[in-house]
Amino acid sequence: MAFFVSDMMPTPPQQFENDTQRRIYETLAQLGIEYLRVDTDDGSTMEDCIHISQGLQCPVVKTILLCNRQQTKFYMYVTTGEKPFVTKEFCGALGIPRVSFAPTEMLLEKLGTRMGATTVLSLINDTNHEVALVIDSEVAQRDWYACTDGTTTCFMKFKMSDLFNRFLKHTGHQAIVI
């Protein structure tokens, strides 16, 4: 069975699946950030994202939430889909002790998303700035940024410059590029 990916559209969905998705589209409109999006089958895995990347004509990023052992420091790590996560390299680049994947319930608590729907755009929910954003240099050098919209059935792309110069400034987050 083929994986469904719609044609690209420059408009938000007619109905929102959750509050985070609604807030993301409202924020993009408020900031004047143009995007193209596709509706998809449930795209929870990086294998699914291969099809989604083809539909968006741009590689979808892998976004994971990490935390320290005490679950007091959180890191959103954005990297390429094919790059494996190596704890030692990540921690060494930041000069921090060991981290692990944050518990699933922390995704909802900190970012308002569920597993597979984590996105840099969900930083609009991190108003206390508890999550540090870390972006792989390979991703940061791209012209386009492709990610979920806070769901696993809708993905979008927009200019990397809009991410850095508009969206992150709006949320008050700074990206650490490694």
Salt bridges, closest charged atoms under 4 A:
ASP19 OD1 - ARG22 NH2 2.21
GLU26 OE1 - ARG22 NH1 2.67
ASP39 OD1 - ARG37 NH1 2.57
ASP42 OD1 - ARG114 NH2 3.90
GLU109 OE2 - LYS110 NZ 3.95
ASP126 OD2 - HIS173 NE2 2.75
GLU130 OE2 - LYS110 NZ 3.29
ASP136 OD2 - LYS83 NZ 2.63
GLU138 OE2 - LYS83 NZ 2.94
ASP162 OD1 - ARG166 NH1 3.28
